[in-house]
Amino acid sequence: MFNEKVLDDFLSKNDPLKQICTKEYIQGVFKFGSLLSILHNKKINPSTVFVTILENKEIRDLFVEVTHSDNAKDALLGLLQLYPPLLKSKNTKRLFKKSITSKK
């Protein structure tokens, strides 16, 4: 699921506080993914997590809380850093564009 190089780059910051915050964020992502998996009663992938967060504001707020992020933007950017293939996903791009146009 994770590319080891991406994970190493994500964690290899020299600032110990940043490392702790990053590890807490990753644990939050795992917990949130587990919660969605339990709620949907099936295995989920990073794309499903990202799409679910984009589509539902209440779930997005919960994700921000679970990952201890400052806001939804930081929480979603962190998810994109953890899972770079999400940037290439057609489904992700479509839903992201839809979420932007619905806010206007």
Backbone as numpy.savetxt, mean C-alpha at the origin, in Angstrom:
# Nx Ny Nz CAx CAy CAz Cx Cy Cz
6.45 -12.48 -3.44 5.63 -11.31 -3.44 6.50 -10.06 -3.44
7.51 -9.99 -2.58 8.43 -8.87 -2.57 9.65 -9.16 -3.42
10.14 -8.16 -4.10 11.42 -8.23 -4.74 12.45 -7.89 -3.66
13.39 -8.78 -3.39 14.33 -8.57 -2.28 15.14 -7.29 -2.43
15.51 -6.94 -3.65 16.29 -5.72 -3.86 15.46 -4.49 -3.48
14.19 -4.49 -3.86 13.31 -3.36 -3.52 13.17 -3.25 -2.02
12.98 -4.40 -1.36 12.84 -4.40 0.09 14.12 -3.92 0.77
15.27 -4.38 0.30 16.54 -3.94 0.86 16.74 -2.44 0.68
16.40 -1.93 -0.51 16.52 -0.49 -0.77 15.58 0.30 0.13
14.41 -0.25 0.34 13.40 0.41 1.16 13.86 0.50 2.61
14.57 -0.52 3.08 15.00 -0.58 4.47 16.40 -0.03 4.73
17.18 0.19 3.69 18.60 0.51 3.87 18.89 1.98 4.14
17.94 2.69 4.65 18.19 4.08 5.02 19.08 4.08 6.26
19.98 5.04 6.37 20.92 5.09 7.48 20.30 5.59 8.78
19.20 6.26 8.69 18.54 6.82 9.86 17.78 5.72 10.62
18.17 5.42 11.86 17.51 4.36 12.62 16.01 4.60 12.81
15.60 5.86 13.02 14.19 6.15 13.18 13.42 5.84 11.91
14.02 6.18 10.78 13.40 5.89 9.47 13.26 4.38 9.29
14.25 3.61 9.71 14.19 2.16 9.60 13.04 1.59 10.43
12.88 2.09 11.65 11.79 1.62 12.51 10.44 1.96 11.90
10.30 3.19 11.41 9.04 3.59 10.80 8.73 2.75 9.56
9.75 2.46 8.78 9.58 1.64 7.58 9.14 0.23 7.95
9.77 -0.34 8.96 9.39 -1.69 9.38 7.96 -1.71 9.92
7.57 -0.69 10.65 6.19 -0.60 11.14 5.21 -0.46 9.97
5.61 0.30 8.96 4.75 0.46 7.78 4.56 -0.90 7.10
5.64 -1.63 6.90 5.56 -2.93 6.24 4.69 -3.90 7.05
4.85 -3.89 8.36 4.00 -4.73 9.20 2.53 -4.33 9.06
2.28 -3.05 8.98 0.91 -2.56 8.79 0.32 -3.03 7.46
1.15 -3.02 6.42 0.70 -3.49 5.10 0.34 -4.98 5.19
1.19 -5.76 5.85 0.90 -7.19 6.00 -0.39 -7.41 6.80
-0.55 -6.67 7.88 -1.76 -6.81 8.70 -3.00 -6.43 7.89
-2.90 -5.35 7.14 -4.03 -4.90 6.35 -4.36 -5.92 5.26
-3.33 -6.44 4.61 -3.54 -7.47 3.59 -4.19 -8.71 4.19
-3.77 -9.09 5.38 -4.37 -10.24 6.06 -5.84 -9.98 6.37
-6.14 -8.76 6.83 -7.51 -8.39 7.13 -8.38 -8.49 5.87
-7.91 -7.94 4.76 -8.69 -8.01 3.51 -8.87 -9.46 3.06
-7.83 -10.25 3.23 -7.91 -11.66 2.86 -8.97 -12.38 3.68
-9.02 -12.09 4.96 -10.02 -12.70 5.84 -11.43 -12.22 5.47
-11.57 -10.92 5.24 -12.88 -10.36 4.90 -13.43 -10.90 3.59
-12.55 -11.07 2.60 -12.98 -11.57 1.29 -12.93 -13.09 1.20
-12.37 -13.73 2.22 -12.26 -15.19 2.28 -11.54 -15.77 1.05
-10.47 -15.09 0.63 -9.65 -15.59 -0.48 -8.28 -14.92 -0.43
-7.35 -15.50 -1.16 -6.03 -14.91 -1.25 -6.13 -13.62 -2.07
-5.33 -12.65 -1.67 -5.31 -11.39 -2.41 -3.88 -11.06 -2.80
-3.75 -10.20 -3.79 -2.42 -9.77 -4.24 -2.28 -8.27 -4.04
-1.08 -7.74 -4.21 -0.87 -6.30 -4.00 -1.80 -5.42 -4.85
-2.08 -5.86 -6.06 -2.96 -5.08 -6.93 -4.37 -4.98 -6.34
-4.85 -6.07 -5.78 -6.17 -6.08 -5.16 -6.19 -5.15 -3.95
-5.14 -5.18 -3.17 -5.05 -4.29 -2.00 -5.09 -2.83 -2.46
-4.27 -2.49 -3.44 -4.19 -1.12 -3.92 -5.53 -0.65 -4.48
-6.16 -1.48 -5.30 -7.44 -1.13 -5.91 -8.52 -0.96 -4.84
-8.54 -1.86 -3.87 -9.54 -1.77 -2.80 -9.37 -0.47 -2.02
-8.13 -0.10 -1.76 -7.85 1.14 -1.03 -8.30 2.36 -1.85
-8.04 2.32 -3.15 -8.43 3.46 -4.00 -9.94 3.60 -4.11
-10.65 2.48 -4.14 -12.09 2.52 -4.40 -12.93 2.92 -3.18
-12.41 2.70 -1.99 -13.24 2.87 -0.80 -12.55 3.81 0.20
-13.16 4.95 0.46 -12.55 5.93 1.37 -12.42 5.40 2.79
-13.40 4.66 3.27 -13.33 4.12 4.63 -12.17 3.14 4.77
-11.99 2.31 3.75 -10.86 1.37 3.77 -9.55 2.13 3.65
-9.54 3.19 2.86 -8.33 4.01 2.71 -7.95 4.64 4.05
-8.93 5.15 4.76 -8.68 5.73 6.08 -8.16 4.67 7.05
-8.73 3.48 6.98 -8.26 2.38 7.84 -6.81 2.01 7.50
-6.49 1.98 6.20 -5.13 1.67 5.77 -4.14 2.70 6.29
-4.51 3.96 6.23 -3.65 5.04 6.75 -3.40 4.82 8.24
-4.45 4.46 8.95 -4.34 4.25 10.40 -3.46 3.03 10.72
-3.68 1.93 10.01 -2.94 0.69 10.28 -1.46 0.83 9.96
-1.15 1.60 8.92 0.25 1.76 8.52 0.94 2.94 9.23
0.19 3.64 10.08 0.73 4.79 10.82 1.27 5.86 9.88
0.60 6.03 8.75 1.00 7.05 7.77 0.39 8.39 8.14
0.99 9.45 7.64 0.48 10.79 7.92 -0.82 11.08 7.16
-0.91 10.55 5.92 -2.10 10.78 5.11 -2.21 9.68 4.05
-3.28 9.72 3.28 -3.52 8.68 2.27 -2.45 8.70 1.18
-1.99 9.90 0.82 -0.97 10.01 -0.23 0.31 9.28 0.20
0.78 9.53 1.41 2.00 8.86 1.89 1.81 7.36 1.98
0.63 6.94 2.44 0.35 5.51 2.58 0.39 4.82 1.21
-0.23 5.44 0.21 -0.28 4.83 -1.12 1.08 4.90 -1.81
1.82 5.98 -1.61 3.16 6.05 -2.19 4.07 4.97 -1.60
3.94 4.73 -0.31 4.70 3.66 0.32 4.37 2.31 -0.27
3.10 2.08 -0.55 2.67 0.82 -1.16 3.25 0.68 -2.56
3.29 1.77 -3.31 3.88 1.74 -4.65 5.39 1.49 -4.60
6.05 1.98 -3.55 7.48 1.72 -3.40 7.73 0.25 -3.06
6.85 -0.33 -2.28 7.01 -1.74 -1.92 6.72 -2.67 -3.09
5.76 -2.29 -3.92 5.33 -3.12 -5.04 5.44 -2.34 -6.35
6.65 -2.17 -6.89 6.82 -1.40 -8.12 5.99 -1.90 -9.32
5.69 -3.20 -9.43 4.86 -3.63 -10.57 3.48 -2.98 -10.60
3.02 -2.44 -9.48 1.72 -1.76 -9.47 1.72 -0.56 -10.42
2.88 0.04 -10.62 2.97 1.20 -11.52 2.69 0.82 -12.97
2.89 -0.45 -13.31 2.69 -0.90 -14.68 1.32 -1.55 -14.89
0.60 -1.80 -13.83 -0.68 -2.48 -13.91 -1.73 -1.61 -14.60
-2.36 -2.14 -15.64 -3.39 -1.39 -16.36 -4.60 -1.13 -15.45
-4.96 -2.12 -14.66 -6.10 -1.97 -13.76 -5.83 -0.87 -12.73
-4.62 -0.85 -12.19 -4.25 0.17 -11.22 -4.29 1.56 -11.85
-3.72 1.69 -13.05 -3.72 2.99 -13.73 -5.14 3.48 -14.01
-5.99 2.56 -14.47 -7.37 2.92 -14.79 -8.11 3.43 -13.54
-7.98 2.69 -12.45 -8.67 3.08 -11.22 -8.09 4.35 -10.61
-6.78 4.53 -10.75 -6.15 5.74 -10.23 -6.67 6.96 -10.99
-6.73 6.85 -12.32 -7.25 7.96 -13.13 -8.72 8.23 -12.81
-9.47 7.16 -12.59 -10.88 7.30 -12.22 -11.03 8.01 -10.88
-10.15 7.68 -9.93 -10.25 8.31 -8.61 -9.89 9.79 -8.67
-8.97 10.15 -9.56 -8.60 11.56 -9.71 -9.73 12.35 -10.34
-10.35 11.81 -11.39 -11.42 12.54 -12.06 -12.67 12.64 -11.21
-12.91 11.65 -10.34 -14.09 11.72 -9.48 -13.95 12.77 -8.37
-12.73 13.17 -8.06 -12.50 14.18 -7.02 -12.64 15.59 -7.55
-12.60 15.74 -8.86 -12.68 17.10 -9.46 -14.10 17.62 -9.45
